Amino acid sequence: MSMTLRRLTRAATAGLVAAAALTAAAHSAEAADTLGSAAAGQGRYFGTAVAANHLGEADYTATLDREFSSVTPENEMKWDATEPSRGTFTFGSADRIVDHAQSQGMDVRGHTLVWHSQLPSWVGSLGASDLRTAMNAHINGLMGHYKGEIHSWDVVNEAFQDGGSGARRSSPFQDKLGNGFIEEAFRTARAADPAAKLCYNDYNTDGVNAKSNAVYDMVEDFKSRGVPIDCVGFQSHFNSNSPVPSDYRQNLQRFADLGVDVQITELDVEGSGSAQAADYTKVVEACLAVSRCTGMTVWGVTDKYSWRSGGTPLLFDGNYQEKPAHDAVLSALGGSGDPGDPGDPGDPGDGTLSCTATYTRTADWSSGYNGQVTITAGDEPISSWTTTVTLPAQQSVSSLWNGTPTRSGNVMTVRPSWNGTLAVGASTSFGFTVAKNGSDAAPAVGTCTAS
Ligand code: XIL
């Protein structure tokens, strides 16, 4: 859609948006029983990453519309999606998300303008002066198209190296334009949409460490020289290798003290049950303790579509049921939901037994491979589980351990051997060896059923 068309369409739907805003207002006057309304009660937004291709799924959209007050397109505003060849802008998928958000009275975060990843190869092949022109044209193209419609933009993403050095990450921008590309991007962005908050966004910067120190120094320098920056985004992708840091709040606060807002931009915490819930609580409490922490975004609606789906890192399970982490977040936000209420589907104690099955290939050789399926109990203890493994036609299983298979053609139904009993959120796994017989394709693992 062209810029002008986009504005015309917006004007035409203004009535609709106003109606949705009224609905949202009426909703928040009631008990704050959703993430978005509870966060609004704390003066914050509570957002999620959204993928345009799931908007047609009724449960996905119902959960999104009910619970969240802000959306971030997960991939649709990235360079490869929006300017796949130089000067040709494609906004179809991003527009779908923005239009949907507006129809529901939700805000939109823009993600992301200048990043080394999901970058079309033509950008990397430009010489310095052309690259500078292309970077500014890209910023102007995106921000112009959505002018006035984005509350915060991740102007530059992940420009610092991981690990202890605090150095800049190698990228076409860094390598050809030097350190100055970041401030140039921010200056261009300010002129393109003066109403948008301009953010620097990164990961492994959530605690005080060499990388966050380097970002801190950059922000301090920008503030002292009047380079326009309004906010720092902390991605906050957590797991056992990268746990919620104990100095998370302190780190958010020191950035806020530089005179910028802070936002939690891509939150997910791998795990399950009460441990996962406790980690989410820490994150929400840290944000609420910092007055300039203006909002939080989780990196997806449901575990099944998470970029780390194997780690079940989100607030709703694959069936859109609220996980213990959801109730913990709602409660930390001061929501008057019903954590632990046995009547609430998806809560612990509701008697609904569930499990998930996830597949990984653990060994591979020319004629065969070993597969492993990990079974994880949901928020009730279980005493048995069943799942299926469907092999590509040519393949055959030569052995299976830690499970009891029943075979029918190329479908194996697998039940426990000794390992049926699982506590809340606990896992077990079975393994098997497959002869490829010419096919290297992965088997399909079916739904897990618990009893
Ligand atoms: C991820 C998306 O979730 C995936 O669907 C995609 O394949 C790769 O990118 N940091 C970021 C996000 O800033 O854009 C990334 O999103 C996750 C890490």
Residues whose N, C-alpha, C, O or C-beta is under 5 A from the ligand:
A	BS01	XIL	E74 W307
